[in-house]
């Protein structure tokens, strides 16, 4: 027989043989996987669309090695997408009622862009805020927004299935 109860965070918890809420570690791992995949599908897909439309000079899936490890750029981006996916999953874990697609979109379009235009260039000794180039701004918002949207979409079924809504 399976008993149910309320977890400390108010979520339903199955005490035995149930499909209760996913533990924190596995949910964050799902966030990493969703973010990694979202870069390869949604982020690079948007780059492909913008490139095909003549709005972006760079093609998708760049294989240029990036320092310090010489990993192809697309895999480096996918790794960092996974890290951002963990952040998105952590937000969703802390706020289970929030919509994963909206959270992902906002983290991608705002959080990723602000970090890319402040923290990253500061570490590299480059101009902050994308040099205030409007074209860099809108493209970054669209591309990273697509990434975040994709991450949220990929996390959506796990949220519903495991009672994190």
C-alpha positions in Angstrom: 0.0 0.0 0.0 1.3 3.4 -0.9 0.8 6.4 1.4 0.8 10.0 0.4 1.7 13.1 2.4 2.8 16.7 2.1 6.4 17.5 1.6 8.0 20.4 3.5 7.6 22.5 0.4 3.9 21.8 0.0 4.3 19.4 -2.9 2.7 16.0 -2.8 5.1 13.2 -1.9 4.6 9.5 -2.5 6.1 7.6 0.3 6.3 4.3 -1.5 5.9 3.0 -5.1 4.7 6.3 -6.4 5.7 8.8 -9.0 6.3 11.6 -6.5 8.3 14.7 -7.2 11.8 14.2 -8.7 14.6 14.7 -6.3 16.7 17.9 -6.5 19.8 16.2 -8.0 18.0 14.4 -10.8 15.9 17.6 -11.6 19.0 19.7 -11.9 20.6 17.0 -14.1 17.5 17.2 -16.3 18.0 21.0 -16.3 21.6 20.5 -17.6 20.4 18.1 -20.3 17.6 20.3 -21.4 19.9 23.3 -21.6 22.5 21.4 -23.5 20.0 20.1 -26.0 18.3 23.5 -26.3 21.5 25.1 -27.5 21.9 22.4 -30.2 18.3 22.6 -31.3 16.7 26.0 -30.5 19.8 28.3 -30.1 21.6 27.0 -33.2 18.3 26.6 -35.0 17.6 30.3 -34.5 21.1 31.2 -35.7 20.4 29.1 -38.8 17.2 30.9 -39.4 18.8 34.4 -39.0 21.8 33.4 -41.1 19.5 32.0 -43.9 17.5 35.2 -43.8 20.7 37.2 -44.2 20.3 38.8 -40.8 23.3 37.2 -39.2 26.8 36.8 -40.7 27.8 33.7 -38.7 26.6 30.3 -39.6 25.3 27.8 -37.0 27.3 25.0 -35.4 30.7 26.7 -35.3 33.5 24.2 -34.8 36.2 26.8 -34.2 38.2 25.7 -31.1 37.8 28.0 -28.1 40.2 28.5 -25.2 41.2 27.2 -22.7 40.5 23.6 -23.8 40.2 24.0 -27.5 36.7 22.5 -27.5 34.6 23.3 -30.6 32.6 26.5 -30.0 29.2 24.8 -30.4 30.0 22.2 -27.7 31.3 25.0 -25.4 28.1 26.9 -25.9 26.1 23.7 -25.3 28.0 23.1 -22.0 27.2 26.7 -20.9 23.6 26.2 -22.0 23.5 23.2 -19.6 24.8 25.4 -16.8 22.1 27.9 -17.5 19.6 25.0 -17.7 20.6 24.1 -14.1 19.8 27.6 -13.1 16.4 27.4 -14.9 15.7 24.1 -13.2 16.6 25.5 -9.8 14.2 28.4 -10.3 11.5 26.0 -11.3 12.2 23.8 -8.3 12.0 26.8 -5.9 8.9 28.2 -7.6 7.0 25.1 -8.8 3.9 27.1 -9.9 5.8 29.2 -12.4 5.5 28.3 -16.1 8.8 26.7 -17.3 8.4 28.1 -20.8 8.1 31.7 -19.5 10.9 31.2 -16.9 13.2 29.8 -19.6 12.3 32.6 -22.0 13.0 35.3 -19.5 16.3 33.7 -18.2 17.5 33.3 -21.8 16.4 36.7 -23.2 17.3 38.7 -20.2 19.7 36.8 -17.9 21.9 35.2 -20.5 22.1 38.4 -22.5 23.0 40.6 -19.5 25.7 38.2 -18.5 27.0 37.9 -22.0 27.2 41.7 -22.3 28.6 42.4 -18.8 30.4 39.6 -17.1 31.9 37.8 -20.1 33.4 40.9 -21.8 34.7 42.2 -18.5 36.6 38.9 -18.0 37.9 39.1 -21.6 38.8 42.8 -21.5 36.3 43.6 -24.2 33.8 46.5 -24.4 30.7 46.1 -22.2 27.1 46.0 -23.3 27.9 44.7 -26.8 29.5 48.0 -27.6 25.9 49.4 -27.5 25.4 47.9 -31.0 21.6 47.6 -31.4 22.0 44.8 -33.9 24.0 42.7 -31.5 21.4 43.4 -28.8 18.3 42.3 -30.7 20.0 39.3 -32.2 21.3 38.2 -28.8 17.8 38.6 -27.3 16.2 36.6 -30.0 18.8 33.8 -30.1 19.1 33.4 -26.3 15.4 33.8 -25.9 14.9 30.9 -28.3 17.4 28.9 -26.2 15.5 29.7 -23.0 12.1 28.9 -24.6 13.5 25.6 -25.7 14.9 24.8 -22.3 11.5 25.5 -20.7 9.7 23.4 -23.3 12.1 20.5 -22.7 11.5 20.8 -18.9 7.7 21.1 -19.2 6.8 17.4 -19.4 9.0 16.6 -16.3 7.3 19.3 -14.3 3.9 18.0 -15.1 4.7 14.3 -14.7 6.5 14.7 -11.4 4.0 17.0 -9.7 6.1 20.1 -9.6 3.3 22.3 -10.8 
